[in-house]
């Protein structure tokens, strides 16, 4: 077909441009991986020469330790996506649902593996990728689910050669390629033509599209700007005409909701075509407006419009080569150097000649020698071994090791080595110097995750566009189901009972409902990175424990809540028992309630206790107070807390007396 032939020609031309633009980066990245990860650190010619001479080529690869330091730092600081409402059509509850849905997508698709793989590749070779996918929720369903998938082979992705954005948001073309063996190709694409390499369809096609035993199958992604129609409905809903589906479309068709205004707007259309160099295998429209492939870049340098992506170890390879050379030289000059021979007059070695011949290789209990008549006092001797050259080689190796640390900005303290610092703050400051020098790698991961959130926010209303029940994951790690795009009864937060209202048209009492419409309104996002707590419950428990250390007197208030936030078996039962032991505010009596003025006095006392707790924590955290002043402040707080307890007891007594009266 003419249309397919045009697409194939366009794809081959676009691929040639992308391949040329990325040639330098790919060559350097491959060298980084072979050098730093596989330990191929000796030039081939030098290694061959030394092997011919039976000389050693030692490789003491120190680079993985530096890379792991940055990679594991990134793993400990997991960025999280949080959705925020932007306009009047959006609301906080729907934003929370979107945040929970994104967390569930990350959890269900093991997105942390995708993030870690891409970060590791960016640090080790200069770039890495992950991608967003769509698949049916299960085999007998028409509902689609979104996934975040890792790209194990970064060399399979070719980005837009004209892109300038740091997160690929401006990509208009992209390729994901794979060499598929012929036999597997026939099983995967049974309807595809068995085109022979000499066929006319392959005319002018060269490497890497064809291989002697494999076919390169490429996903060709394109994004083009299109004009689309935007509608404003009579209920002030603003929506694209292409997204007017489902119940809303039925309301418009029935006249319940009318179209108040229309206008033209710019949009993007994304397409994916799976093809070989000679045939289009399949194609489809992508529902979002971004190409769903997200790069994570290393250290970026733009030289004359050409982007170079550099790994952490790019400038450390020469010091590593020097380290290998000097350590090899030192080893050669000591352990592998020939032994110093014995020196003596002619004829002195006639006795025990076999032992003298093997004296440098075998340890003998004794060796006799002959006394030479013309040199009676000349016993065999050895000259001292010259160790100066070996010591110099070892010193050069140490200097090369220091050069590696200086080039990457990761010194001994960052690697966990002890130093002269004695205080914890000084040790942390030294370690933070290394974190700051390599933070741009971790920040680039956060940028990529931010763009991932942008893709998901754009994609979710288009994929979850019908009434359905979705699973969302809370910040505390607890999952729950949530109906979306359909009316949901509103309940009283205190009692859980459904709320009702009077219908002005019929006068009947009807339940109050609301719809979490994922397509209504606009949302943006923030990405925050921090220590990797398994859940907000763990973080809360940690903060409560720190507060207890600062203010032990608050234990009756804090300990029950602390127990609820722990993951012990039976933690809730323990919390209930602690609640029974904790002092409680007086409840209403049988003959009457607590007077309002007494309730206000109790509330004021509780607020004052909370303020004193926070003040005590602040005083303990500060380093400006010396021990004496801190002890005085703590004693003052104890007295204030005791005074409040006495006042509350008096209030409770008066309340009980009022109830009995």
MIMARPA-424220 format. One record per residue (C-alpha): x, y, z. Coordinates in steps of 0.001 Angstrom, whole numbers, m for minus. Layout:
! residues N
{{X Y Z}}
...
This chain:
! residues 661
{{0 0 0}}
{{1169 3493 m817}}
{{369 4696 2688}}
{{2489 1960 4276}}
{{5384 2591 1900}}
{{5326 6297 2827}}
{{5340 5421 6521}}
{{8249 3010 6050}}
{{10282 5569 4148}}
{{9518 8203 6791}}
{{10482 5778 9582}}
{{13807 4845 7965}}
{{14708 8508 7461}}
{{13732 9388 11049}}
{{15721 6447 12385}}
{{18806 7471 10411}}
{{18616 10962 11961}}
{{18153 9561 15496}}
{{20974 7064 15017}}
{{23365 9765 13834}}
{{22403 12126 16679}}
{{23010 9455 19329}}
{{26112 7815 17845}}
{{28616 9574 20139}}
{{26527 9050 23273}}
{{26027 5363 22522}}
{{29702 4754 21799}}
{{30794 6446 25016}}
{{28029 4746 27015}}
{{29049 1303 25793}}
{{32662 2040 26711}}
{{31543 3188 30191}}
{{29609 m36 30772}}
{{32431 m2263 29572}}
{{34972 m281 31586}}
{{33112 322 34850}}
{{30691 m2603 35085}}
{{32465 m5405 33179}}
{{36031 m4496 34174}}
{{37404 m4308 30604}}
{{39957 m1644 31564}}
{{43174 m2554 29738}}
{{43567 m1413 26104}}
{{43465 m4449 23841}}
{{46902 m3844 22284}}
{{48658 m3429 25650}}
{{46926 m6489 27106}}
{{47905 m8608 24089}}
{{51528 m7458 24309}}
{{51774 m8162 28047}}
{{50168 m11569 27631}}
{{52708 m12444 24946}}
{{55460 m11483 27371}}
{{53694 m13459 30147}}
{{53375 m10323 32259}}
{{50338 m9664 34486}}
{{47431 m7273 33705}}
{{45773 m6741 37087}}
{{42376 m4972 37283}}
{{41449 m3540 40686}}
{{38100 m2027 39723}}
{{37150 623 42287}}
{{34457 2317 40182}}
{{31459 91 41134}}
{{31802 1188 44778}}
{{31434 4839 43746}}
{{28486 4063 41472}}
{{26720 2009 44149}}
{{27070 4907 46572}}
{{25034 7196 44310}}
{{22656 4474 43082}}
{{21754 3346 46600}}
{{21378 6962 47698}}
{{18767 7316 44943}}
{{17039 4134 46132}}
{{16785 5504 49663}}
{{15149 8727 48463}}
{{12060 7585 46600}}
{{10245 10476 44901}}
{{6464 10420 45338}}
{{3831 12003 43054}}
{{1075 14131 44570}}
{{m1750 15586 42496}}
{{m3153 19062 43145}}
{{m6333 20702 41789}}
{{m5811 23719 39537}}
{{m9145 25192 38417}}
{{m12727 25403 39688}}
{{m13658 22168 37922}}
{{m11180 20208 40033}}
{{m11499 19363 43717}}
{{m9280 18125 46525}}
{{m11038 14756 46937}}
{{m10651 13859 43260}}
{{m7011 14971 43435}}
{{m6529 12568 46359}}
{{m8146 9784 44301}}
{{m5793 10531 41391}}
{{m2805 10460 43769}}
{{m3946 7125 45195}}
{{m4561 5720 41723}}
{{m1050 6710 40619}}
{{428 5093 43737}}
{{m1536 1925 42951}}
{{m264 1945 39349}}
{{3293 2253 40663}}
{{2773 m542 43180}}
{{985 m2955 40828}}
{{3542 m2567 38038}}
{{6658 m2601 40279}}
{{7553 888 39166}}
{{10381 1040 41704}}
{{12242 m1547 39588}}
{{11780 633 36501}}
{{12951 3751 38380}}
{{15988 1988 39879}}
{{17047 447 36562}}
{{16876 3778 34743}}
{{18729 5603 37531}}
{{21436 2937 37564}}
{{21877 3230 33790}}
{{22046 7047 33931}}
{{24750 6892 36604}}
{{26746 4094 34957}}
{{26453 5057 31279}}
{{24766 8472 30944}}
{{21130 7642 30144}}
{{18335 5207 31005}}
{{14611 4851 30283}}
{{11286 3535 31475}}
{{7970 3528 29649}}
{{4222 3728 30242}}
{{2125 815 28985}}
{{m1532 m100 28525}}
{{m3032 m3562 28849}}
{{m6353 m5137 29757}}
{{m6973 m5533 33482}}
{{m7461 m9295 32999}}
{{m8182 m11742 30211}}
{{m11975 m11487 30192}}
{{m12244 m7722 30643}}
{{m12542 m4711 28380}}
{{m11159 m2376 31066}}
{{m7648 m1077 30453}}
{{m5034 m603 33140}}
{{m1913 1566 33053}}
{{1514 224 33937}}
{{5020 1615 34371}}
{{7499 m775 32761}}
{{11261 m884 32946}}
{{13527 m717 29900}}
{{16290 m3210 30646}}
{{18285 m2319 27513}}
{{18691 1466 27138}}
{{20340 984 23744}}
{{16944 m153 22424}}
{{15523 3382 22648}}
{{16224 6182 20165}}
{{14780 9559 21135}}
{{13873 12639 19150}}
{{17107 14124 17731}}
{{15584 17613 17876}}
{{14518 17413 21526}}
{{15832 20004 23982}}
{{13682 19252 27059}}
{{15250 17576 30073}}
{{12322 15149 30462}}
{{11347 14286 26830}}
{{8108 16274 27061}}
{{8868 17684 23586}}
{{9594 14343 21888}}
{{7801 14114 18529}}
{{9464 10876 17373}}
{{10941 7882 19130}}
{{11959 4299 18380}}
{{12087 1182 20526}}
{{13909 m1518 18578}}
{{14542 m5220 19072}}
{{16375 m7827 17013}}
{{14029 m10823 16759}}
{{15291 m14212 15488}}
{{13579 m15387 12297}}
{{11834 m18340 13925}}
{{10468 m16218 16768}}
{{9460 m13495 14300}}
{{7274 m15975 12403}}
{{5561 m17069 15646}}
{{4961 m13516 16879}}
{{3698 m12152 13561}}
{{2137 m15087 11723}}
{{411 m12811 9212}}
{{3587 m10993 8243}}
{{5161 m11590 4852}}
{{8164 m13897 4792}}
{{10191 m11349 2861}}
{{13567 m12633 1736}}
{{16591 m10422 2297}}
{{17082 m10167 m1432}}
{{13489 m9105 m2055}}
{{12568 m5788 m3548}}
{{11086 m4627 m244}}
{{14556 m4559 1288}}
{{16197 m2564 m1468}}
{{18495 27 53}}
{{18003 m1280 3592}}
{{21232 m1801 5541}}
{{22309 m2498 9092}}
{{20939 m2485 11720}}
{{17540 m3192 10145}}
{{18613 m6589 8833}}
{{20851 m9266 10259}}
{{21939 m12648 8994}}
{{19611 m14464 11376}}
{{17272 m11844 12813}}
{{14859 m9079 11891}}
{{14826 m5715 13612}}
{{11293 m4935 14766}}
{{10797 m1295 15700}}
{{8083 596 17529}}
{{7874 3901 15700}}
{{6246 6612 17815}}
{{5118 9913 16285}}
{{3424 12956 17753}}
{{1875 15682 15628}}
{{29 18863 16470}}
{{m3679 18825 15605}}
{{m6620 21150 15985}}
{{m9375 19951 18295}}
{{m12752 21265 19409}}
{{m13374 22310 23030}}
{{m16932 22473 24419}}
{{m18414 24478 27271}}
{{m21621 22852 28476}}
{{m24607 24460 30154}}
{{m23462 23161 33554}}
{{m20110 25010 33064}}
{{m18251 21781 32309}}
{{m15398 22334 29833}}
{{m14405 19244 27872}}
{{m12865 18266 24569}}
{{m15274 17047 21913}}
{{m13252 13843 21567}}
{{m13826 13095 25274}}
{{m17596 13653 25225}}
{{m18544 10035 25841}}
{{m20574 7851 28165}}
{{m23230 9322 30437}}
{{m22278 12911 29636}}
{{m22754 12303 25917}}
{{m26183 10786 26663}}
{{m27169 13867 28676}}
{{m26156 16122 25790}}
{{m28010 13954 23266}}
{{m31198 14042 25387}}
{{m31019 17807 25839}}
{{m30644 17688 29620}}
{{m27249 19331 29173}}
{{m26665 21626 26209}}
{{m23541 22908 24504}}
{{m23176 26569 25448}}
{{m20060 27437 23446}}
{{m17335 25889 21299}}
{{m13847 26911 20282}}
{{m10822 25510 18500}}
{{m7689 24591 20449}}
{{m4304 23049 19752}}
{{m3721 19468 20762}}
{{m1444 16508 20074}}
{{m2082 13179 18421}}
{{251 10277 19208}}
{{521 7140 17060}}
{{2468 3925 17451}}
{{3419 1735 14486}}
{{5193 m1605 14814}}
{{7208 m2280 11692}}
{{10202 m3817 10039}}
{{12190 m2029 7385}}
{{9936 m3499 4696}}
{{6493 m3908 6257}}
{{4093 m2295 8737}}
{{3052 m5039 11148}}
{{418 m3093 13131}}
{{m457 425 14227}}
{{m2699 2165 16738}}
{{m3582 5561 18168}}
{{m2258 6310 21653}}
{{m4858 7962 23914}}
{{m2461 10462 25521}}
{{m696 13528 24174}}
{{2873 12521 25155}}
{{5068 9750 23781}}
{{5042 7364 26772}}
{{8805 6834 27033}}
{{10627 8688 29813}}
{{14407 9197 29787}}
{{16632 9691 32815}}
{{19753 11570 31823}}
{{23099 11761 33541}}
{{25323 14828 33400}}
{{24155 16804 30339}}
{{26470 18988 28231}}
{{25142 20869 25198}}
{{27892 21685 22707}}
{{26834 23542 19570}}
{{23321 22156 19811}}
{{24464 18563 20241}}
{{23572 16995 23580}}
{{26148 14840 25342}}
{{25054 12676 28288}}
{{27871 11726 30614}}
{{28025 9087 33322}}
{{29411 9474 36833}}
{{32614 7622 35914}}
{{33321 9244 32532}}
{{36240 11362 33820}}
{{37414 8738 36316}}
{{38494 6171 33728}}
{{42026 7546 33278}}
{{42774 7551 37043}}
{{41392 3991 37161}}
{{43738 2948 34339}}
{{46665 4534 36187}}
{{45650 2722 39366}}
{{45618 m622 37533}}
{{48995 54 35874}}
{{50834 1098 39023}}
{{49376 m1705 41138}}
{{50392 m4166 38429}}
{{53881 m2648 38277}}
{{54272 m2836 42061}}
{{53156 m6458 42037}}
{{55549 m7237 39205}}
{{58503 m5617 40963}}
{{57913 m7431 44240}}
{{56030 m10710 44128}}
{{56812 m11557 40499}}
{{60327 m10134 40220}}
{{63255 m12625 39863}}
{{65155 m13458 43082}}
{{68527 m11864 43739}}
{{71219 m14497 42859}}
{{74018 m15670 45152}}
{{77512 m14353 44311}}
{{80744 m16201 45157}}
{{84150 m17224 43723}}
{{84423 m19909 41086}}
{{84280 m23347 42617}}
{{82416 m22326 45786}}
{{79172 m23923 44570}}
{{80547 m27334 43626}}
{{79266 m28944 46817}}
{{75452 m29267 46940}}
{{75244 m27935 43395}}
{{71613 m29049 43036}}
{{70610 m27162 46183}}
{{72393 m24001 44986}}
{{70558 m24248 41642}}
{{67155 m24329 43379}}
{{67924 m21948 46268}}
{{65613 m19240 44872}}
{{62651 m21619 44565}}
{{63043 m24192 47358}}
{{63609 m23698 51069}}
{{66563 m25925 52126}}
{{67589 m26594 55731}}
{{71257 m25933 54849}}
{{73527 m25609 51815}}
{{77266 m26302 51935}}
{{79890 m24545 49856}}
{{83543 m25232 48977}}
{{86319 m23040 50343}}
{{88368 m21692 47460}}
{{92105 m21839 48200}}
{{92932 m18429 46736}}
{{89920 m16829 48458}}
{{89544 m18562 51840}}
{{87175 m16010 53390}}
{{84900 m15459 50380}}
{{81548 m17053 51295}}
{{78615 m16809 48823}}
{{76599 m13595 49329}}
{{73382 m11928 48120}}
{{73049 m8282 47156}}
{{70199 m6423 48931}}
{{66871 m6158 47054}}
{{66115 m2684 45708}}
{{62526 m1965 46893}}
{{62528 1719 45975}}
{{60900 1232 42600}}
{{58040 m842 44070}}
{{57438 1740 46810}}
{{57228 4464 44175}}
{{54704 2459 42166}}
{{52538 1972 45260}}
{{52650 5725 45949}}
{{51549 6447 42376}}
{{48672 3994 42799}}
{{47531 5834 45937}}
{{47657 9143 44076}}
{{45569 7649 41245}}
{{43032 6483 43839}}
{{42791 10007 45245}}
{{42368 11351 41717}}
{{39322 9107 41229}}
{{37721 10463 44395}}
{{38464 14073 43435}}
{{37085 13683 39908}}
{{33758 12223 41105}}
{{33491 14330 44265}}
{{33112 11244 46456}}
{{35721 11257 49197}}
{{36397 8828 52028}}
{{33666 10180 54315}}
{{31027 9633 51625}}
{{32164 6033 51296}}
{{31890 5374 55039}}
{{35584 5639 55932}}
{{36369 7097 59395}}
{{37926 10560 59547}}
{{39086 13124 62088}}
{{35539 14316 62796}}
{{34206 13489 66246}}
{{30708 15000 66369}}
{{27776 13509 64484}}
{{27012 16846 62841}}
{{30552 17124 61444}}
{{30442 13556 60114}}
{{27104 14205 58429}}
{{28424 17452 56929}}
{{31368 15593 55381}}
{{29085 12902 54013}}
{{26726 15535 52629}}
{{29551 17042 50578}}
{{29547 13881 48471}}
{{25737 13893 48253}}
{{25768 17478 46956}}
{{28432 16776 44333}}
{{26341 13945 42845}}
{{22844 15270 43576}}
{{22197 16219 39938}}
{{21871 12514 39097}}
{{19194 12021 41776}}
{{17447 15255 40801}}
{{17265 14074 37184}}
{{15369 10992 38407}}
{{12889 13306 40158}}
{{12430 15276 36924}}
{{11702 12068 35042}}
{{9170 10957 37670}}
{{7519 14379 37462}}
{{7073 13900 33716}}
{{5737 10398 34384}}
{{3104 11936 36643}}
{{2262 14425 33893}}
{{1769 11557 31428}}
{{m408 9662 33920}}
{{m2611 12672 34726}}
{{m3156 13158 30999}}
{{m3774 9436 30410}}
{{m5984 8483 33375}}
{{m9162 10368 32289}}
{{m8833 8838 28807}}
{{m8326 5277 30066}}
{{m10594 5328 33133}}
{{m13366 7082 31190}}
{{m16355 4918 32128}}
{{m18076 4136 35424}}
{{m15877 1614 37189}}
{{m14412 782 40581}}
{{m10689 1372 40855}}
{{m8225 415 43540}}
{{m6301 3257 45133}}
{{m3349 3143 47499}}
{{m3279 5558 50421}}
{{m229 7352 51744}}
{{m367 4990 54724}}
{{38 1990 52409}}
{{m3584 828 52869}}
{{m5546 m62 49717}}
{{m9237 594 49175}}
{{m11677 650 46280}}
{{m13254 3823 44955}}
{{m16124 4230 42440}}
{{m15327 6841 39795}}
{{m17359 8494 37030}}
{{m20620 7495 38748}}
{{m22813 8813 41591}}
{{m21594 7822 45053}}
{{m23592 8346 48306}}
{{m22094 10911 50656}}
{{m21813 9795 54297}}
{{m21461 11659 57551}}
{{m17742 11585 58544}}
{{m18652 11227 62230}}
{{m21309 8484 62072}}
{{m20829 6966 58631}}
{{m24571 7286 57967}}
{{m25681 8356 54454}}
{{m26605 12023 54150}}
{{m29974 12982 52701}}
{{m31574 16114 51296}}
{{m35003 17219 50104}}
{{m35530 17243 46362}}
{{m37090 20662 45554}}
{{m38847 19243 42491}}
{{m40611 16313 44162}}
{{m40394 17224 47836}}
{{m39037 13757 48598}}
{{m36019 12981 50729}}
{{m33242 11639 48532}}
{{m29663 10571 49331}}
{{m26893 13086 48774}}
{{m24536 11880 46021}}
{{m21472 13150 44285}}
{{m19478 12086 41226}}
{{m15697 11850 41124}}
{{m15340 12671 37439}}
{{m11698 12068 36512}}
{{m12121 14039 33279}}
{{m13464 17198 34927}}
{{m11132 20024 35857}}
{{m7398 20411 35526}}
{{m4736 19023 37833}}
{{m1008 19397 38183}}
{{1459 17646 40454}}
{{4423 17918 42753}}
{{7205 15408 43276}}
{{8894 15204 46651}}
{{11822 12980 47603}}
{{12799 11910 51089}}
{{13782 8963 53264}}
{{12040 5816 52157}}
{{9489 5067 54866}}
{{7450 1991 54045}}
{{4322 3991 54864}}
{{3106 7153 56500}}
{{2270 5021 59564}}
{{5948 4214 60021}}
{{6883 7864 59596}}
{{4222 8896 62134}}
{{5436 6287 64615}}
{{9009 7544 64225}}
{{7943 11164 64853}}
{{5864 10178 67899}}
{{8781 8266 69379}}
{{11025 11303 68948}}
{{8393 13491 70642}}
{{8270 11089 73580}}
{{12041 11346 73994}}
{{11703 15118 74071}}
{{8697 15181 76436}}
{{8146 11937 78384}}
{{5254 13511 80345}}
{{3121 13358 77176}}
{{3222 9549 77205}}
{{m442 9074 78338}}
{{m1566 11061 75267}}
{{908 9848 72656}}
{{1516 6171 73502}}
{{m1969 4886 72459}}
{{m1631 6634 69078}}
{{1935 5356 68755}}
{{703 1783 69236}}
{{m1924 2230 66505}}
{{777 3255 64024}}
{{3025 272 64695}}
{{2916 m2875 62577}}
{{2983 m5283 65508}}
{{520 m8176 65539}}
{{m2287 m7056 67831}}
{{m1216 m3391 67804}}
{{m4854 m2207 67729}}
{{m5727 m4330 70782}}
{{m2742 m2899 72655}}
{{m3863 619 71685}}
{{m7359 m2 73073}}
{{m5918 m1218 76390}}
{{m3665 1835 76598}}
{{m6695 4035 75894}}
{{m8403 2502 78926}}
{{m5431 3419 81108}}
{{m5060 6963 79746}}
{{m6795 9864 81546}}
{{m10010 10861 79766}}
{{m12004 14054 79639}}
{{m15173 13821 81779}}
{{m18241 12600 79890}}
{{m21805 13785 80216}}
{{m23522 12651 83445}}
{{m26985 11146 83780}}
{{m28432 14320 85267}}
{{m26861 16851 82901}}
{{m23758 17712 80797}}
{{m20577 19668 81458}}
{{m21239 23405 81338}}
{{m19882 25150 78214}}
{{m17513 27302 80259}}
{{m15945 24177 81780}}
{{m15592 22582 78330}}
{{m13818 25689 77089}}
{{m11512 25593 80120}}
{{m10641 21928 79440}}
{{m9973 22646 75756}}
{{m7722 25563 76672}}
{{m5789 23353 79064}}
{{m5272 20690 76418}}
{{m4086 23296 73909}}
{{m1628 24626 76464}}
{{m261 21111 77058}}
{{208 20676 73314}}
{{1973 24043 73077}}
{{4249 23142 75974}}
{{5031 19799 74309}}
{{6060 21502 71072}}
{{8113 24073 72973}}
{{9929 21372 74896}}
{{10724 19513 71666}}
{{12068 22742 70169}}
{{14281 23367 73173}}
{{15713 19854 73050}}
{{16395 20128 69316}}
{{18249 23409 69678}}
{{21973 23348 70335}}
{{22252 26887 71673}}
{{21007 26008 75173}}
{{23561 24634 77581}}
{{22725 21836 80001}}
{{21782 24015 82939}}
{{19336 26173 80992}}
{{17776 23143 79341}}
{{17205 21477 82722}}
{{15553 24640 84065}}
{{13219 24800 81086}}
{{12292 21145 81511}}
{{11548 21664 85206}}
{{9369 24636 84344}}
{{7403 22528 81880}}
{{6931 19774 84460}}
{{5474 22303 86893}}
{{3165 23746 84261}}
{{1947 20259 83276}}
{{1301 19377 86926}}
{{m612 22607 87386}}
{{m2762 21833 84369}}
{{m3510 18348 85666}}
{{m4670 19816 88962}}
{{m6869 22341 87155}}
{{m8401 19619 85008}}
{{m9129 17513 88084}}
{{m10922 20484 89659}}
{{m12885 21039 86458}}
{{m13899 17377 86401}}
{{m14991 17517 90033}}
{{m17164 20591 89414}}
{{m18635 18947 86344}}
{{m19555 15830 88289}}
{{m21089 17936 91034}}
{{m23137 19866 88471}}
{{m24350 16616 86934}}
{{m25382 15165 90267}}
{{m27269 18320 91115}}
